[in-house]
Amino acid sequence: MKHFFIAIALLLVAPLSAQQYLTRQGTITFDAGSPLEDIAAKSESASAVYDSETGKLGVQVLMTSFVFKRALMQEHFNENYVESEIYPKASFRGTFSDGRAVGTLTLHGVSKEIDVPASLSVEGDVAKLHTEFPVSVADFEIGIPKTVANKIDKEAKTTVDCTLKLRR
């Protein structure tokens, strides 16, 4: 009988609790290449959380998780450009509403407010997030030596794809 009352109590409380979706296997890619150089990377270990009641959205990625086609490029990215030892993560904290992700993007120790188009669909226990937006290298104080400036685009075309599962 005691278990019956606990089950009823949980059923009554469950709808009042937040519907949080999360993943630790989100995909983030960026392309900062030019006609002179192919500079693209991919991480498949981004973490993301979405609260469907409040619209709050958070995404985080370790900079060292980005994989490049060439190991030397990956080394330069982490050591010389994003300085992964000093700034190990990039993150977004904000909300999703009306087809927009609005909030703060923090990269290389610099935080900027962004408002970008995004899609987020929820079907049952799964939420899918997708967004594409440019990230200005200069906005985040990432120094590019003049000797390679013509090989690196001033804006990294960034894509975020996450399949989040309902947290139970």
C-alpha positions in Angstrom: 0.0 0.0 0.0 2.9 2.3 0.8 4.3 1.8 -2.6 1.0 2.6 -4.2 0.9 6.0 -2.5 4.5 6.7 -3.5 3.7 5.8 -7.1 0.6 8.1 -7.1 2.7 10.9 -5.6 5.4 10.5 -8.3 2.8 10.6 -11.0 1.3 13.8 -9.6 4.7 15.5 -9.2 6.4 14.3 -12.5 4.4 16.7 -14.8 5.5 19.6 -12.6 9.2 18.8 -13.0 11.3 20.3 -15.8 11.8 18.4 -19.0 15.5 18.4 -19.5 17.2 16.9 -22.5 21.0 16.3 -22.6 23.9 14.8 -24.5 27.6 14.4 -24.2 28.0 13.5 -27.9 27.0 16.6 -29.8 28.8 17.5 -33.0 30.4 20.8 -33.6 32.3 21.6 -36.8 33.9 24.7 -38.1 35.5 25.7 -41.4 37.9 28.6 -41.4 39.6 27.7 -44.6 40.3 29.8 -47.7 41.0 29.0 -51.3 44.7 28.6 -50.2 44.2 26.2 -47.3 41.6 23.7 -46.1 41.1 24.4 -42.4 38.2 22.4 -41.0 37.7 20.5 -37.7 35.1 18.4 -36.0 34.3 17.5 -32.4 31.8 14.8 -31.6 32.0 15.2 -27.8 30.1 18.5 -27.2 27.8 18.5 -24.1 24.4 20.1 -24.4 21.4 20.6 -22.2 18.0 22.0 -23.0 15.1 22.7 -20.6 11.8 22.6 -22.6 9.9 24.4 -19.9 12.2 27.4 -19.6 13.8 27.3 -23.0 17.2 27.5 -21.4 20.0 26.0 -23.6 23.6 25.3 -22.9 26.4 23.9 -25.1 30.0 23.3 -24.1 33.0 21.7 -25.9 36.6 21.1 -25.0 38.8 22.8 -27.6 41.2 19.8 -27.6 38.4 17.6 -28.8 38.5 19.2 -32.3 40.0 16.9 -34.8 41.7 18.2 -38.0 42.8 16.3 -41.1 46.4 17.1 -40.3 48.0 16.7 -36.8 50.2 19.7 -37.2 47.2 21.9 -37.9 45.5 20.5 -34.8 48.6 21.3 -32.7 48.8 24.9 -34.0 45.1 25.4 -33.4 45.4 24.3 -29.7 48.8 25.9 -28.9 49.0 29.1 -31.0 45.4 30.1 -31.8 42.8 29.1 -29.2 45.5 28.5 -26.5 43.6 25.4 -25.1 45.8 25.1 -22.0 44.6 28.6 -20.9 41.1 28.5 -22.4 40.1 24.8 -22.5 36.4 25.2 -23.3 34.1 27.1 -25.5 30.5 27.5 -24.3 27.1 28.9 -25.1 24.6 29.8 -22.4 21.2 31.2 -23.3 17.7 30.3 -24.5 16.0 28.9 -27.5 12.8 30.6 -28.6 11.0 31.3 -31.9 13.7 29.7 -34.1 16.6 31.6 -32.4 19.4 30.8 -30.0 20.1 33.9 -27.9 22.7 34.2 -25.2 26.4 34.4 -24.5 29.1 32.6 -26.5 32.4 32.3 -24.6 35.5 31.4 -26.6 39.2 32.1 -25.9 38.3 33.8 -22.7 36.0 36.4 -24.4 32.3 36.4 -24.0 30.0 37.9 -26.7 26.2 38.1 -26.9 24.9 36.3 -30.0 21.5 35.8 -31.6 21.6 33.2 -34.3 19.0 31.2 -36.2 18.5 27.7 -34.8 16.1 24.8 -35.0 15.1 22.7 -32.1 12.5 19.9 -32.4 11.3 17.7 -29.6 9.7 14.3 -30.4 9.0 12.2 -27.3 12.3 11.5 -25.5 14.5 13.2 -28.1 15.3 16.8 -28.9 17.3 17.7 -32.0 19.3 21.0 -32.1 20.8 22.5 -35.3 22.4 25.8 -35.9 24.9 27.4 -38.3 26.5 30.7 -37.7 29.8 32.6 -38.4 32.3 33.2 -35.6 34.5 36.2 -36.1 38.1 35.3 -35.2 38.8 39.0 -34.3 35.7 39.2 -32.0 37.3 36.5 -29.7 40.8 38.0 -29.8 42.3 35.0 -31.6 45.5 36.3 -33.1 46.4 35.3 -36.6 50.0 35.9 -37.7 50.3 38.0 -40.9 52.4 35.2 -42.5 49.3 33.0 -42.6 46.5 35.6 -42.6 45.6 35.0 -46.2 45.1 31.2 -45.5 42.6 31.6 -42.7 39.1 33.0 -43.1 38.3 35.9 -40.8 35.1 34.0 -40.0 34.8 30.4 -39.0 31.6 28.9 -40.4 30.3 27.0 -37.4 27.7 24.2 -37.2 26.2 22.6 -34.1 24.2 19.4 -34.3 23.0 17.7 -31.1 20.6 14.9 -30.5 19.6 15.2 -26.8 17.8 12.6 -24.8 15.2 13.2 -22.0 16.8 13.1 -18.6 15.0 10.7 -16.3 
